[in-house]
Amino acid sequence: MTLEYSETTFRVLFALIEGEKRFSQLINEGKRASVAKILRDLIKQRYIKRRLVDDKPPKTFYSLTDTGKKLLRDQKDELVSKHTLALNRLKQLDKS
């Protein structure tokens, strides 16, 4: 399976390589509506997971699944050549 996604999708995935993030931390990677749609799509594809903390106000966290990590690892060379931002964050993935 290959990743054919927008630059914003890659930015979201790369941000998640660093670990679990809240939505507010991910909207720096693109427009709010775009990031929300991307997150829904990636959850549906099981590349990321969503964790809801029942607090006041509720807190939502996102992280890569093992499937998402494997997909990024398998395509590391291709991703790095297309997206230079990937290099350092993908190296972090190898450590986890």
C-alpha positions in Angstrom: 0.0 0.0 0.0 1.3 3.4 -0.8 0.6 6.8 0.6 -0.9 9.3 -1.9 -1.8 12.2 0.3 -1.5 15.9 0.5 1.4 17.8 2.1 -0.9 18.6 5.1 -1.6 14.9 5.6 2.1 14.2 5.7 2.6 17.1 8.2 0.0 15.6 10.5 1.5 12.1 10.2 5.0 13.4 10.8 3.8 15.4 13.9 2.3 12.2 15.3 5.7 10.4 14.9 6.8 12.5 17.9 4.0 11.1 20.0 0.4 11.7 21.0 -0.9 15.1 20.1 -4.0 17.1 20.8 -6.1 18.6 18.0 -4.9 22.1 18.9 -1.3 20.9 18.4 -2.1 19.5 15.0 -3.9 22.5 13.5 -0.5 24.2 13.1 0.0 21.8 10.3 -2.8 23.2 8.1 -6.3 24.7 8.1 -8.6 23.6 10.9 -11.2 22.1 8.6 -8.6 20.3 6.5 -6.9 18.8 9.5 -10.2 17.6 11.0 -11.1 15.9 7.7 -7.6 14.4 7.4 -7.8 13.0 11.0 -11.2 11.4 10.3 -9.8 9.8 7.1 -6.7 8.5 8.8 -8.7 7.1 11.7 -11.0 5.3 9.2 -7.9 3.8 7.5 -6.6 2.8 10.9 -3.3 4.7 10.5 -4.0 6.8 13.6 -6.2 6.4 16.7 -8.2 8.9 18.7 -8.4 8.9 22.5 -11.0 10.9 24.3 -10.5 11.9 27.9 -13.8 12.6 29.6 -12.9 15.8 31.4 -14.4 19.3 31.5 -13.8 20.3 28.7 -13.3 16.9 27.0 -9.8 16.4 25.6 -9.0 14.5 22.4 -5.7 13.0 21.7 -4.4 11.4 18.4 -1.5 9.0 17.9 -0.1 6.7 15.2 -1.3 3.1 15.3 1.2 0.2 14.7 -0.3 0.0 11.2 0.5 3.7 10.6 4.0 3.3 11.9 4.6 0.3 9.7 3.3 2.1 6.7 5.6 5.0 7.3 8.6 2.7 7.9 7.9 0.7 4.8 7.8 3.9 2.7 10.6 5.8 4.4 12.9 6.1 1.4 10.1 7.3 -0.9 8.7 9.7 1.7 12.1 11.3 2.4 12.8 11.9 -1.2 9.4 13.6 -1.6 9.2 15.4 1.7 12.4 16.5 3.3 10.5 17.3 6.5 10.2 13.5 7.0 13.8 12.7 7.6 14.3 13.6 11.2 10.8 12.6 12.3 11.1 9.2 10.6 14.4 8.6 12.4 12.4 9.1 15.7 10.0 6.4 14.5 12.8 3.9 14.3 13.6 4.5 18.0 10.0 3.7 19.1 
